[in-house]
Amino acid sequence: MALTGRAALIAALASVPVGVWDPSWTGILAVNAPLAVACACDFALAAPVRRLGLTRSGDASARLGETAEVTLTVSNPSGRPLRARLRDAWPPSSWQPGTETAASRHSLTVPAGERRRVTTRLQPTRRGDRHADRVTIRSYGPLGLLTRQGTHRVPWTVRVLPPFTSRKHLPSKLSRLRELDGRTSVLTRGEGTEFDSLREYVPGDDTRSIDWRATARHSTVAVRTWRPERDRHILLVLDTGRTSAGRVGDAPRLDAAMDAALLLAALASRAGDRVDLLAYDRRVRALLQGRTAGDVLPSLVNAMATLEPELVETDARGLTATTLRSAPRRSLVVLFTTLDAAPIEEGLLPVLPQLTQRHTVLVASVADPHVSRMAQARGHTDAVYEAAAAAQAQSERRHIADQLRRHGVTVVDATPDELPPALADAYLELKSAGRL
């Protein structure tokens, strides 16, 4: 029985005497003329790769940790069916480790004059833009003896957005905000708050809230209710210098700062305040201004997606000058930076009065939870030394925080999981006290 396909090729190679075999295709084909004809026919029947039409569609963005699906449409304009293996190449950070091979390689058959779709599922491991690389297609003939191979450039970009994991805290903070707004029975007063309405006095109300003129016009005692001022300006300032590159857990400090900034922005926009963003190290990396309440959060997420820490020392004077230009009127400036001694004492403290004279300043810093665990370690000599080093580091951070507070700055220093709700609470306290 005659052999066909790959079996014929193997038999032809096995029939060549040892020592006289030419490892070139010419030598192989000379051994078996029918095999040469079969290979030539197989190659001729393989669909041409260069003439294929390729287009993309699908997701243009996805949050970090989610899946993005990008569809590749392959059109076969030739008169021969396409039997192919296809590799859709993307940067390594587009997939979880170990999943690239299965996710990027596809088998497909496209009849002559038709088209088919294959879907590549990305699971990015980093923020930022992921650009599609080459699409490599290997077209097989009916016997699978010879192939045609070629590459196509089919541009596509998937923007990987910050995950915004602190969103889970938003409902509880909005509930607290409604209390401040006077929409529940809890009333707040403070310097700079706005008059809201009158209601009947109930036992336990502050007697200083009684409106005696309104009481004189009615048969019941009337008290004033207050709500925090709206339409305040909040400027989120991300320090993207070298200290933001330090890793806390599995992510840079900058990512943890972004998560806290997004929760604060979502809360402040719901409170009726205007939120802007400035990212700076030695130059402006991002500047977002004038967004409406409904557009501010998507705009912030999109602007933060491509930000990366820069391995340079932050120019504190330049940051301060840019902040003052970006916020010409009194605002709440929330500065996301480190509490390390050198950058604060040599950089920020000398120029801090320029900010505090015009604005309310809040410094938010990401603390490393590993340091807290080290401070509690005991049991052997190495653990005791680690605990002593951690205690010294914590003492230095507290000292820096105290120096900032003496300049009138509110300081929030917490771990990545605790920073977003702690920062939101600090904002609500400032708002209820009328300091915005």
Phi, psi and omega in degrees: 000133183291144177268145180231163172064220183295329180297323178294321179296318180295318180295324179294319179293322182290336183278352182278127179299147180293136177097345180244005184281132174263115186286015176267163178299329180296316180295321180293314183291330179293334181292324189219099182299317177300324178294322178298319178295319180297317180295319180296318178294320180297318180294320181292329182275349176291134182295138179294140184273323186296331184276353181295145175256129183233132176224157181242157172201170178126207186286134175258352179206158177198148176284149178302129182099346178262173181258136174247134181250124179240122183262132178250120179261122182252118178255134182248096182278354184282174178268009181241142179292146179261120171244115193214158165249137187231136175241119179260102189272134175225166177301152182303328182284006178277351181225160170292148182305133177088356183252358186297315185300312182291326185278332188261350184252135183223148170253138179208154175233126182237111177300159181302132178077006181243183179218156179221159181243142170232146184243127175258125181258118181262143173229080187297147179252359180218154174291169173110186181271131175249118184258134177295139177264221184275152170254115180257128182237131176245113184263128183257148170279178182300326182270346181073020181279314180234155182227158169253139180224141178201168180236152178229146172262116180235090188297143173194145180230131173247119178270122181266115187268158174303146186286336181054055180291339181283001178304332182298338180275350187297315181303317181292324179288326176292326176297317176295323178296320178296326175296317179294327181282359178080016180271000172233186186285348181279128181248142178232148175225152176184167179299127177090002179282160184258143174293137183249299184197178175248148173210171182286142180293139173233148180306135182105344178292150176293123182296339178289347179273356182292131175263102188290327178293317177293326178295322180294334181272352182234170180271356180238162178281128181252140177237152177275145169247153186232158174220152179297152178295146178253177177059035172279161181253130179236127178247116176271120183245113178263119173280111182259019178288190189299327182293337179284349180276344180301133183274134174239107189074233183259006186221156176294159177302327181301321180294320177295322177296320178299317181299316178294321179296322180293320178296317179296319180296317179297318180292315183293323179293325176289336178278358179090011180266157178265133185239128175239165181229137172227127173244128190210144166226286169245353174207170181287122177265331177201141177217118183234120184220154170073023179277147177285167183300322181284340185257349189294317184292311176301323180293319178296314180300318181293320180290325181285338188303321186263001180287136176226148176298140177254133184277060176224157177284132181293134176277099185295323179293317177295321178298316180296316181296319179292323177297316180294324176290324182283338180230079183290335178256167184301131185215170167265114179260116179256109184259117178265105184210184182273162171251022175292147189297309187298309180297328181282308186291323182268337184252299189280314186303319180297333183253359183299321179304331178297327179279314186290337177292330184253329188234162166275126187245133176232126179255124178247128184229143181269119177267150181271117180296338179295328178295320178296320178293322178297321182296337181262000185286142177210175171116330177210172189299314180299320180295323179294317178297319178296319179297321179294318178295320179294319179297322177295318179297318179294323179296320179294321178295318179296322179295316178296318179298320178296321177298318179295319180295327178294341175268008179086016182266136171276131184242131173238114181237111185208165178290166183305321180287329185266341184296313182302308178294326178295320178293319177298320178296319179297320177298315180295324178294318176297322181291317180292332179275358179073027183265003178264000000 
